[in-house]
Amino acid sequence: MTETERTLTITQQSDPRGALVVRVDGELDHHTAPELRHALAEMSFGADTPVIMDLSGLEYCDSTGLTVLITSYHLATSAGTTLSIVGLNPDLTRVFKIAGIDLVIPLHASVDEVLEPTQA
């Protein structure tokens, strides 16, 4: 029996509305979490640049992955900015809520929802 190769793709882009969007695709687990940890360490978090983690392409996340996401929250807050998570599928939303991630990092449906909140 061979172990299937786990893949994780991390891309970052600046949104024209001023946010840094970090898209994470694939599986975030104990094998791939160091890749995200390294990518986050290389990023420059700025006080005027909100960070949005787009996880719409994330298929799986274990506790190691959750730990890296909490670490990214701490990096952002240390830099004086915010971190939001967008695009989780229903199964991962459930996992994140059971783990209490939503109590620390805001979960949103999309980048637009973060950057263009409804005017009440």
Secondary structure, 3 states (H helix, E strand, C coil): CCCCCCCEEEEEEECCCCCEEEEEEEEECCCCHHHHHHHHHHCCCCCCCCEEEEEEEEEEECHHHHHHHHHHHHHHHHCCCCEEEECCCHHHHHHHHHCCHHHCCCEECCHHHHHCCCCC
